[in-house]
Amino acid sequence: MADEASLLKTPLYDLHVELGARMVPFAGYAMPVQYEGVMAEHNHTRAAAGLFDVSHMGQARVSGDEAAFEALITADLGALGAGEQKYTLLINDEGGIMDDLMISRPDDGDLFMVVNAACKDSDFAHMRARFGSRAQLHELGDRALLALQGPQAGAVMADLCPDAAKLVFMQAGAFSLAGFDVLISRSGYTGEDGFEISVRASVADALARRLLSDERVKPIGLGARDSLRLEAGLCLYGHDMDETITPVEASLAWALAKARRERADFPGAARILAQLAAVPQKKRVGILPQDRAPAREGAEIVVDGQTVGVVTSGGFGPTVNAPVAMGYVRADLASPGQRVELMVRGKARPAEIARLPFAPHRFHRG
């Protein structure tokens, strides 16, 4: 448990406290885990619109020779046009995942990226070391990041910024939102339609209050953020993937751009392409416990008395109204319907491998 005095605070910290949030340490920051309760916040996001503070994430721009950046990731930056965004992976030399990140080209200029909070210092140091003088990384520590998520997020955005509401999934651009200059992408971490909004830290509180003045929008904490992303089958870095796991093992091979596969010019290409051509030893899968006992991270996955994998994320899925989990199993046991057992509090409980996501994605694709 981090010493409270040592925790960093986002620009919305005072607003969280004012709204009655329960604050907890997360990635070195004091963050809201819940306001009125995880279940209520989860269900509100699925039904209307939730506002998340994700200002702890790392934001940066990259200028100069984009080939220096492309050499570290799995995306094809040459195919990233103005107003587009891509999900990509930062890969180490052995093919392991250092982080997953979003890269966009809000206009026809520099690249803009968002990386995970716990990885941002190591990510940026790695990038700078590999860039040398070819490219420049500009950290944007003076910006906050808000996420507006849910089926009514588009209608809320249309009232405040009609041009941004015209975006479709994985598009991005610069806009004026309720009088504030922002960068907006239509994306998010819940499986729902939504927007991520980068704004100057000095006006983040005012923008958040403007969004929360809409009766369709409620503040949402980390607890519901986790249950929402788990139902959506989305990875949490450091849990469902890390530097020992490849994109193929993580069931993220789709993030390897076709042109990059053909050129085999990304880190760890030999190992990753060999796994694509054959079968990796393990794969990330969805898991549905067959009783009401949730399986948490670290629970062993067992078949015929033998440990064949481990749960990496697990909990109760309010939308599914049942426990859900993700984890890694031997590749020969990764097919949906495969019966397994989960060791929960020392007792073997029935479960089966399931297709992801548990709750259908509702991204706005136009």
GIRA-V41159 format. One record per run of one state. SS is the DSSP state (H for helix, E for strand, - for the rest). FROM is the first residue (numbers start at 1). TO is the last residue. If there is no record, write none. Layout:
BEGIN
SS_FROM_TO + SS_FROM_TO
END
This chain:
BEGIN
-_1_3 + H_4_6 + -_7_7 + E_8_9 + -_10_12 + H_13_18 + -_19_21 + E_22_26 + -_27_28 + E_29_34 + -_35_37 + H_38_47 + -_48_48 + E_49_53 + -_54_57 + E_58_64 + -_65_65 + H_66_70 + -_71_72 + E_73_73 + -_74_76 + H_77_79 + -_80_83 + E_84_91 + -_92_96 + E_97_105 + -_106_110 + E_111_115 + -_116_116 + H_117_131 + -_132_134 + E_135_139 + -_140_142 + E_143_149 + -_150_152 + H_153_160 + -_161_161 + H_162_165 + -_166_170 + E_171_177 + -_178_179 + E_180_185 + -_186_193 + E_194_200 + H_201_212 + -_213_216 + E_217_220 + -_221_221 + H_222_231 + -_232_236 + E_237_237 + -_238_240 + E_241_241 + -_242_252 + H_253_255 + -_256_257 + H_258_263 + -_264_268 + H_269_277 + -_278_281 + E_282_289 + -_290_299 + E_300_303 + -_304_305 + E_306_317 + -_318_321 + E_322_330 + H_331_333 + -_334_338 + E_339_344 + -_345_346 + E_347_354 + -_355_366
END
